[in-house]
Amino acid sequence: MLDQTWQSPEWTVSQLVVAKGARTVSVVLPALDEEDTVAHVVDSVRPLLGTLVDDLVVIDSGSSDRTVAMAAAAGARVVDRTDVLTDLAPWPGKGEVLWRSLAATTGDLLVFLDSDLIDPDPAFVPSLLGPLLTASGVHLVKGFYRRPLRLETEEAGTGGGRVTELLARPVLSALRPELSGVIQPLGGEYAATREFLESVPFAAGYGVEIGLLLDAHTRYGLDGLAQVNLGVRKHRNRSLLQLGVMARQILGTALSRCGIEADSSALTQFVQVGGEWLPDTIDVLVADRPPLRDVKVS
C-alpha cells in the first residue's frame, strides 16, 4: 500500500481552507447524458463554493438529454467541450473532456468527480484535497472506496470495479508492480496539481485514469502519490460489452505508458443474433492529446 494512504481522513473544511491559503481549486464534472444524477453531484459540492472551492464546472460532451439544464439549475458553471480549444475538433471520450477542462478552468488544484455518482458524499472533495493541501510533494490523489454492483434489480455490497480487478490490477502487477498498492487505479474521483496535469498527455478515452497514474509515478515516484478512503461509491454499472471497449482503451494506454506497442486497436466482440454468435469488430480509439502546456489555447 502507498505510504501516503489515509484510511480515515479527518480534515475539516475549515482546516483545509486555512491550509489552502492563496491557492485556488476547480472542481470538474465531465458529463454525457447524466440528467438523472448530475444535479445531485453538483449539490454535494456547491456548499463549498467560495471557501474551499473556487470554481465548479460541468464539462458537457454533447448531451442529448437535460444534463446541461439540470447542471446549470443546480448551480454549476456549464461549458460545452467545443467552447474551449476551438481550433481542435473534439475527439470522443472521457479523457478528451478532462483534457479540455484544463483550458476551461484556472484552479491551481483540480478535483475530478464522475457525473453518474449516486448519493455522493459531500466529503469527497475535502478528502481528495486533503493530501494536496497538507502534505508536501503530492501531485495526484486517488480516491478509494467500496463499490457495490447493481445488476438489473439486485445490488451486491461489493463486486463493482470489474475492469479494475480483471484488467488494471493484473496489468499493474505485471508491468509496474510499485503501483500494486493503489486501491482504485481506475477510479474517477481524484485530485491533482495543475502543474502535473498540464505537463502530461491525456488519453482521449477511458485510459485517462491509468495514464495519469502511470505518468505521475514516472515523474514523481510513489512520493508524489496519495490515496484517501471515500467510503462507498455507487454509480451506473455498464454492460460487459461496454466494459470490453473500456478495457481495450485502458490496456492500450497502459501498454503505451510502459513502452509496449500494441499491434492493433481493433476489438472483436461477439453478439448473439437469433441462434448464431456473430463477430462484431470495432476500432477502439487509443490515442493521446499532448500536454496542454504545449498547445496554443484559444
Order of alpha helices (4+ residues) and beta strands (2+ residues): beta-alpha-beta-alpha-beta-alpha-beta-alpha-beta-beta-alpha-beta-beta-beta-alpha-beta-alpha-beta-alpha-beta-beta-alpha-beta-beta-beta
